[in-house]
Amino acid sequence: MGEFFRLSMKVLQFIGGIVFLFIFASCSHNAEIYNGSLPDGSVGISYKVQKKVTDKLLLEVINFEDTRCPVGDVCSNPGYVDVEIRASSGIDITSTTLRYNDFQPCDLSRDTIFNYVVELVKVTPFPYADKPAQNAETYRFAVVVEEL
C-alpha cells in the first residue's frame, strides 16, 4: 500500500507540473494585455482628462468601474471594465458607456458617437491580488476612432 501511495504522489506531482507549465505558457501569450504600451492605431485617454482624438472630436473618461478578476485570484467570472465616455463635437455633447473585457471581445466595446465609431480596445493597469487597488488617475484607456 505504501508503494502505491508513493507512486500516486509522483503521478500527482508530474500532472501538477504539467498544469503549472500550461498556465505559465498561456499567460505569456497574453503578456501584451498587461504591459503599458498602446495597441497600434489607438489613442490613450486618462481619467478625467479631455483628449482631442480627431479635428472634430474630444473624448473624456468621466467614470469607470473595474470588476476584472485580479491576477493571482481564482474567479468564476473574468469580469470587465465599464467606461463612461463624454464626447464633444464642438457643437454637441453626449456620453456613452463602453464595456471592455480582456479575454472576450464584445459588442458593448464600441459605439457610434456623432459621425465616428469609437471602440475601447485596452484598459491598464490590470489588477493584481497582492497589490492594493489602483488609483483612478493611474488608469489609461485606449480607444480606436474611425470616421464613418
Secondary structure, DSSP 8 states (H G I E B T S, - for coil): -HHHHHHHHHHHHHHHHHHHHHHHHHHHHTHHHHSS---TT-EEEEBT--EEEETTEEEEEEEEEE----BTS--SS---EEEEEEEE-SS-EEEEEEEE-SSS--GGGEEEETTEEEEEEEEES--BTTS----GGG-EEEEEEEE-
